[in-house]
Amino acid sequence: MASDTAPSDGPPAAPSTHDEMARSFGRAADLYNASRPTYPDEALSWMCGDAPRDVADIGAGTGLLTRGLLALGHRVRAVEPDPQMLAKLLDSTPGLAGHHNAPAEDLPLPDSSVDVVTAGQAYHWFDRDRALPQFRRVLRPGGVFAPIWNVRDESVDWVGALSAIIGSSAGERAATGAAAPGNFAPHFEASELRVFRSGKTLDGPGLIALVQSRSVYITAGPDRRREITDAVADLLATHPQLAGRETFEMPYATHVFRARPA
């Protein structure tokens, strides 16, 4: 049931560092783009407003958030440090206002050049002491920094069982941690938070592909990868909410923050 596009077995077998995990996604760019969920339009409208805005999408990955923003009429510049992820974005994302192969901590954008800075499933990978001043620098007066995360709804029994197998990601922990007072200080004021409900229809191979797009899988050794995919396959075959079903819904809670420069 494992996807043919999964990362090939091989090193590293040792536990990966935060930086190694942050840089791991390029080797699974196609899988990431195909398996990860998009974001609800109502969440994007809340984060950016309804009028067309100049947006810098930081850590844009393969463009899942970028394309949603473009579809709503915004003018979007994509910034992504991984050349393989950026290549996938450019291959599948027409209409960009610009693109840059660069990190969040050293943005190649002019001062006061955008209305909104976004980060989809990405802020937790940044060095925030260096990235937040960059976001503030490129924002125009009245602008907003708006990170967003899709978080699995573990109140659904089978989703909780999946999390017991694969664990919680850095992004899922960051989505709740970002609500703590002063999370974006001193460069940004207290943030606003809205949570939107959404879902992605999957089948069995799609769920395994989703798991294989996660950094904890990509950076694991071959034995750990097989252990994860075998456990997910068993969950698909035996859990009463999944067994015998051709498709099912992965439920998400989409956490969106808006923070204005201090």
Secondary structure as UniProt FT lines:
FT   TURN            4..5
FT   HELIX           18..22
FT   HELIX           25..28
FT   HELIX           29..35
FT   HELIX           41..48
FT   STRAND          54..58
FT   TURN            61..62
FT   HELIX           64..71
FT   TURN            72..73
FT   STRAND          75..79
FT   HELIX           83..92
FT   TURN            94..95
FT   STRAND          98..100
FT   TURN            104..105
FT   TURN            111..112
FT   STRAND          114..120
FT   HELIX           123..125
FT   HELIX           128..138
FT   STRAND          139..152
FT   TURN            154..155
FT   HELIX           157..166
FT   HELIX           170..177
FT   TURN            178..179
FT   TURN            181..187
FT   STRAND          192..202
FT   HELIX           204..212
FT   HELIX           215..218
FT   HELIX           222..238
FT   TURN            240..244
FT   STRAND          248..259
//
